[in-house]
Amino acid sequence: MNNSELQQLRSQAVPRGVSATAPIYAARARNAVITDIEGRDYIDFAAGIGVMSVGHCHPKMVEAVKDQAESFSHTCFGLTGYESYVRLAERLNRLTPGDFEKRTFFVNSGAEAVENAIKVARYATGRRSIIAFEDGFHGRTHMTLSLTSQVDPYKVGFGPYASDVYRIPYAYCYRCPLALTYPACGCECAALLQNAFDKQVSADDVAAVIAEPVQGEGGFIVPPPEYMGKIKKICEEHGILLIADEIQSGMGRTGRWFAMEHWGVAPDIVVTAKALGAGLPIAGVTGRRDILDTVHPGGIGTTFGGNPLACRAGLAVFDIIENEGLLERAMTVGERIRNRFEAMQARYPAVGDVRGLGAMVAMEFVKDRETKEPAGDLGKAYRAKLYENGVVNIGAGTYHNVIRILTPLTVEDSTLDRGLDIMEQTMAQVS
Ligand SMILES: Cc1ncc(COP(=O)(O)O)c(C=O)c1O
């Protein structure tokens, strides 16, 4: 079958609600290149939404999964335990920020991890309300959609949503919610959390604040360095837990194991997924022992969570990141992308902002640099053309006007540069 035949079959077998950015079908993938069923190579600047940080088919990961498949593929950890689950939990406990005793359990997806973090936070505090952020994304299950901010395409038509969820603006400096400028603003937007206790919900009712340290889906929005520390301090003053959603920003993507480390903030609970399993579905909920251990035996769990194949993949991922220096590599990759994006910003007025942290780098498109009116149409056209030109890519932003790079951290310089050349040539085509 070729791509168009498969696309035709897909339209008869898969609902249109499942997004289909481009009509290409993968045959194989190695490191940062995906080859489609017609033999065409694509540079992978999306890594399956930030999952393949160690590259496609890393031999160590393949070996670990093969070995596990030949031993056993499932027992359900709650019924019959196995070492890889415990070892992976240990590893996350050690590497997530916070010099305190921790516990970790595993589920299958990012959304499921967020759901469970909320469950545990409510259980441990005896409180019901959750505060999330504008432009935040936490998944597509019912509770996580309630936490997610972006309406189109995620929330439109899927309500009603869970109660006791409140939302405040994030520190989106390019579009400051207070119309101020950093650093003169003194990071005043953190006080909007305090403000919410007067105008939205009593602090005594709030179990947790959930934040992405760098907003992913929102468009790689990086808060000022002091922002998360201020949020944590307000939480502590009111006995509120801080949940860091590190599903996209964690596991080395920003040049540290977890993005919160950049600002010395230790959240009470950290959720991980995506790159943790390098393509095998796994997500972790890691948190302070005194919080995680409050839940009674049997109160948390799932059939597949922490599946042995996925745990072995997770252990391989930690080894690969450590042994191949991928935290340092994330910084180099990020710098290379940022330099090229800044050069594009100097040339094309439509590039309103270039921002990021480590290897999370994005460009935001605007119709006018003064008004900053979002250029969603340009974002979509650019992305489609990039696919045509051989780059698998991913957009972001509430107004679909951001392009973000989530390439494998193992990408070779030559592949990265080729992809960035194509991005520049494509910009010239669509501008
Ligand atoms: C920050 C963040 N949280 C949660 C999720 C949901 O993860 P999943 O798609 O694995 O349910 C995502 C997915 O993109 C994410 O980026």
The ligand as an SDF file (V2000), in Angstrom:
LIG
                    3D

 16 16  0  0  0  0  0  0  0  0999 V2000
    2.1930   18.8350   29.9640 C   0  0  0  0  0  0  0  0  0  0  0  0
    1.3430   17.6760   29.5550 C   0  0  0  0  0  0  0  0  0  0  0  0
    0.5510   17.1000   30.4540 N   0  0  0  0  0  0  0  0  0  0  0  0
   -0.2240   16.0570   30.1430 C   0  0  0  0  0  0  0  0  0  0  0  0
   -0.2480   15.5380   28.8690 C   0  0  0  0  0  0  0  0  0  0  0  0
   -1.1150   14.3630   28.5450 C   0  0  0  0  0  0  0  0  0  0  0  0
   -0.3360   13.2520   28.2950 O   0  0  0  0  0  0  0  0  0  0  0  0
   -0.9450   12.0000   27.4730 P   0  0  0  0  0  0  0  0  0  0  0  0
   -1.1630   12.4750   26.0800 O   0  0  0  0  0  0  0  0  0  0  0  0
    0.1030   10.9570   27.5880 O   0  0  0  0  0  0  0  0  0  0  0  0
   -2.2160   11.6380   28.1650 O   0  0  0  0  0  0  0  0  0  0  0  0
    0.5500   16.1210   27.8870 C   0  0  0  0  0  0  0  0  0  0  0  0
    0.5240   15.6230   26.5010 C   0  0  0  0  0  0  0  0  0  0  0  0
    0.8710   16.2890   25.5520 O   0  0  0  0  0  0  0  0  0  0  0  0
    1.3720   17.2180   28.2280 C   0  0  0  0  0  0  0  0  0  0  0  0
    2.1560   17.8210   27.3370 O   0  0  0  0  0  0  0  0  0  0  0  0
  1  2  1  0
  2  3  1  0
  2 15  2  0
  3  4  2  0
  4  5  1  0
  5  6  1  0
  5 12  2  0
  6  7  1  0
  7  8  1  0
  8  9  2  0
  8 10  1  0
  8 11  1  0
 12 13  1  0
 12 15  1  0
 13 14  2  0
 15 16  1  0
M  END
$$$$
